[in-house]
Amino acid sequence: MGSVFRATRYVASLPLVDVDELVGAGVELVLLDRDNTCVPRDVGEPPAEVMAWLARAREAGLSLCLVSNNFHSSQVGETARQMGCSVVDHAMKPAPFALRRAMRLMGATPERTVMVGDQVFTDVVAGNLAGVRTILVRPQSRSDLWYTHVFRLFERLALRGARFEGE
């Protein structure tokens, strides 16, 4: 599989991503996927450890923006409000347009942006096409949309040999 399917880093979960390391690497904006990255699909609210990570990121001066394919705008907007971050919904990842829109909205460049998500074929591909660094995390829940389960089968092939930090 080509490099468009490869993340810059693989980390077991969002709370294990080192905020100081991001800042040290020149990151100013963190784009975040919602479902199964920040919010377990079977729960509907961000867990305490994700909220604590977001607070640390904000304290370190990072800007945060939720970039979600979820078509339930009110649900995505409510999550963004809870998380205290901006939002771009109806993202249509893997197309990179929503990531570019989020960077414009937040005043960031691709070199200073990272996309964190749980899916290779949406989050990682969108990030790579938008020219940003990508961090793939493991999904928080086994609960997924039916078509995501199909993509997860192909994802296993794309992830052969990948080692996730924190596992």
VENHU-V743483 format. One record per residue. N is the residue number from 0. SS is DSSP state (helix for helix, strand for strand, loop for the rest). PHI is phi in whole degrees, -180 to 180 (999 if undefined). D_FIRST is the distance of its C-alpha to the first C-alpha in Angstrom with 2 decimals. Layout:
BEGIN
N&SS&PHI&D_FIRST / N&SS&PHI&D_FIRST
END
This chain:
BEGIN
0&loop&999&0.00 / 1&loop&-72&3.79 / 2&helix&-68&6.77 / 3&helix&-62&8.08 / 4&helix&-94&6.71 / 5&loop&-101&8.37 / 6&loop&-80&12.10 / 7&loop&-66&14.76 / 8&strand&-141&16.45 / 9&strand&-124&16.52 / 10&strand&-130&20.12 / 11&loop&-58&21.67 / 12&loop&-157&23.69 / 13&helix&-54&24.99 / 14&helix&-62&28.34 / 15&helix&-89&26.76 / 16&loop&-75&25.38 / 17&loop&-77&27.99 / 18&helix&-61&29.77 / 19&helix&-63&31.51 / 20&helix&-65&28.28 / 21&helix&-61&26.97 / 22&helix&-61&30.32 / 23&helix&-63&30.32 / 24&loop&-88&26.96 / 25&loop&87&28.57 / 26&loop&-75&27.18 / 27&loop&-116&29.73 / 28&strand&-128&27.95 / 29&strand&-112&25.90 / 30&strand&-91&24.32 / 31&strand&-123&24.22 / 32&loop&-75&22.84 / 33&loop&-88&25.74 / 34&strand&-70&24.95 / 35&loop&69&23.96 / 36&loop&-108&23.40 / 37&loop&-102&27.05 / 38&strand&-129&28.71 / 39&loop&-60&28.17 / 40&loop&-60&27.95 / 41&loop&-91&30.79 / 42&loop&-114&33.07 / 43&loop&95&32.95 / 44&loop&-133&34.04 / 45&strand&-67&32.47 / 46&loop&-69&33.53 / 47&helix&-55&35.90 / 48&helix&-69&33.38 / 49&helix&-71&31.18 / 50&helix&-61&34.41 / 51&helix&-66&35.41 / 52&helix&-63&32.11 / 53&helix&-61&32.58 / 54&helix&-63&36.16 / 55&helix&-62&35.16 / 56&helix&-63&32.62 / 57&helix&-63&35.37 / 58&helix&-60&37.90 / 59&loop&-81&35.65 / 60&loop&93&35.66 / 61&loop&-79&32.17 / 62&strand&-88&31.95 / 63&strand&-128&30.18 / 64&strand&-143&28.92 / 65&strand&-79&27.61 / 66&strand&-124&25.00 / 67&loop&-123&24.84 / 68&loop&-80&23.70 / 69&loop&-56&26.66 / 70&loop&-89&29.18 / 71&loop&-92&32.16 / 72&helix&-54&33.26 / 73&helix&-66&36.26 / 74&helix&-65&34.27 / 75&helix&-67&31.74 / 76&helix&-62&34.71 / 77&helix&-64&36.60 / 78&helix&-63&33.77 / 79&helix&-60&33.48 / 80&helix&-63&37.27 / 81&helix&-58&37.23 / 82&helix&-82&34.58 / 83&loop&69&36.44 / 84&loop&-136&33.65 / 85&strand&-71&32.99 / 86&strand&-147&30.92 / 87&strand&-128&28.87 / 88&loop&-105&28.46 / 89&loop&50&27.11 / 90&loop&-68&24.06 / 91&loop&57&21.85 / 92&loop&-63&18.64 / 93&loop&-88&15.86 / 94&loop&-60&18.25 / 95&loop&-84&19.23 / 96&helix&-61&22.93 / 97&helix&-67&24.25 / 98&helix&-67&22.82 / 99&helix&-65&24.53 / 100&helix&-64&27.62 / 101&helix&-62&27.70 / 102&helix&-64&27.57 / 103&helix&-62&30.41 / 104&helix&-57&32.33 / 105&helix&-96&32.09 / 106&loop&68&32.64 / 107&loop&-119&29.53 / 108&loop&-103&27.17 / 109&helix&-57&23.37 / 110&helix&-65&24.07 / 111&helix&-109&26.23 / 112&strand&-124&24.10 / 113&strand&-132&21.66 / 114&strand&-107&20.05 / 115&strand&-115&20.30 / 116&strand&-156&18.98 / 117&loop&-110&17.97 / 118&loop&-127&15.12 / 119&helix&-64&11.47 / 120&helix&-80&11.62 / 121&helix&-117&15.00 / 122&helix&-68&15.99 / 123&helix&-68&13.03 / 124&helix&-63&11.83 / 125&helix&-60&15.59 / 126&helix&-61&16.26 / 127&helix&-65&13.74 / 128&helix&-67&15.06 / 129&helix&-85&18.54 / 130&loop&80&18.12 / 131&loop&-107&19.04 / 132&strand&-70&18.07 / 133&strand&-128&16.46 / 134&strand&-125&17.53 / 135&strand&-96&16.09 / 136&strand&-112&18.97 / 137&loop&-70&19.50 / 138&loop&-62&21.15 / 139&loop&-73&24.93 / 140&loop&-142&25.76 / 141&loop&-80&24.60 / 142&loop&-72&26.22 / 143&loop&-149&23.86 / 144&loop&-67&24.16 / 145&helix&-57&23.64 / 146&helix&-73&20.56 / 147&helix&-67&18.98 / 148&helix&-59&19.48 / 149&helix&-65&17.42 / 150&helix&-60&14.48 / 151&helix&-62&14.98 / 152&helix&-62&14.32 / 153&helix&-71&10.72 / 154&helix&-59&10.57 / 155&helix&-57&11.65 / 156&helix&-67&8.60 / 157&helix&-65&6.47 / 158&loop&-95&9.61 / 159&loop&-56&10.22 / 160&loop&88&12.14 / 161&loop&-74&12.69 / 162&loop&-112&16.46 / 163&loop&-92&18.38 / 164&strand&-60&21.53 / 165&loop&92&24.61 / 166&loop&-109&23.65
END
